[in-house]
Amino acid sequence: AGVPVLPMMEVMSEAGAAGIRGVLHCFTGSQALANAALEAGWYTSFSGIVTFRSWKDEALLRLVPEDRLLVESDAPYLAPVPHRSKRNEPAWVVRTLEHLALARGVDPATLGAATVRNAVALFRLPEVS
């Protein structure tokens, strides 16, 4: 059934206080949990789930600041619309990004560049040009 929200908030808070950064992977949780992650210095990543007809929390997509936002394919699962029910491909993460950009009222290319910068910072990847 997963980790209860309150203990998860405590774990993130303790980790953040210790300088440990993390990511809420494939996030579909509450705004309270997202805020706890932000307070701890963590990132939040959204998958193709946010493109599904059943997704109802567009406000959550706007809650996470641009400098803490990530998108993911979660391949081979959770293919975004219009590829839902197919084997997910990393190239389709652009559909998730487009949905996020639309919900946030921003340009997809600009948001995409921000998510790349965030991934580079979080995972200490080599700079991309």
Secondary structure, 3 states (H helix, E strand, C coil): CCCCHHHHHHHHHHHHHCCCCCEECCCCCCHHHHHHHHHCCCEEEECHHHHCCCCCCHHHHHHCCHHHEEECCCCCCCCCCCCCCCCCCHHHHHHHHHHHHHHHCCCHHHHHHHHHHHHHHHHCCCCCC
